[in-house]
Amino acid sequence: MKTEAAAHTALVLCGGGARGAMQVGFYQAIVELGVSFDLIIGSSVGALNGALISAEMPPTELAKLWRGLKKRDVLAWNWRALRGETGGLYTFTPLRRLLHEVLPIRCFEELKHSLIITTTNLQTGQPCYHERQGDLIDPVIASMSLPGAFPPVWIAGHQHVDGGVADNVPFDKALDCGARELLMISCTCCPWRSTALASPLKILLRSFMIALDTKYQCSLQQNRSRDIRIQLVRPNFSQSVGLLDFDHADALIEVGYRETLATFSNLRSNCMHPASPPLQGVPS
């Protein structure tokens, strides 16, 4: 499958940190339902899941991987940053090592499904879309590299950081590829917190999550009136989950799976009643 060919249905996977486990349940459900797609576009943690899905990792294996994830499997302290040598408190060295272990394919040319990964180019200030050819792991790591928390990744002479900064929900890129139906799950919800935050890092991570959530809602509203069908799942998971908190993966996968089945069931039921307007996802 080539990205040059027009895509009719795109699986759009946004950022959301550890809440990206919901995308795993979402993927498992749509596979069981027989829902097909031509293209995967991933930003931030969506780039990670998108790469694993494009490499044809079965839903059960993807869920097993997420359920076993610990923070130490993903990130480590960046001691060079503590000495003032590079920009980022953490490093994704453990995640890079994990991807080399679990990804059977490490370049775009060999992927079974068309994949686009979004990063933010620090020099140009624009979103950058990685596709068709070249190394797969560097763009995945770059797309997840939250500025300040992780150092930028150098790609083709430019520094790249989290794709969510410039384009967390790449609607326009999906449409440019010909997609007229988008399959999406919202995993950036920021429930109200009753406790104050004191740690500078926790304040940074919480603020970035709020920004992602706001951008997601704005992008969704702007694109509702366009000539596209948005199949959106909005899981109800009120517990606060930090960007780097991997302790809730099992519950997040389950809610993503369960509510995707319910949403698509409601959508199909609605299609049987032509008098009703088409739905774009069913809020929980």
TALIN-V117605 format. One record per helix or strand of 2 or more residues. SS is the DSSP state (2 for helix, 1 for strand). FROM is the first residue (numbers start at 0). LEN is the number of residues. If there is no record, write none. Layout:
# TALIN-V117605
ss=SS from=FROM len=LEN
ss=SS from=FROM len=LEN
This chain:
# TALIN-V117605
ss=1 from=8 len=5
ss=2 from=16 len=17
ss=1 from=38 len=5
ss=2 from=44 len=10
ss=2 from=58 len=9
ss=2 from=70 len=4
ss=1 from=75 len=2
ss=2 from=78 len=4
ss=1 from=89 len=2
ss=2 from=92 len=10
ss=2 from=107 len=3
ss=1 from=113 len=8
ss=1 from=126 len=4
ss=2 from=136 len=7
ss=1 from=152 len=3
ss=1 from=157 len=4
ss=2 from=162 len=5
ss=2 from=170 len=6
ss=1 from=180 len=6
ss=2 from=199 len=24
ss=1 from=228 len=6
ss=2 from=248 len=23
ss=1 from=281 len=2
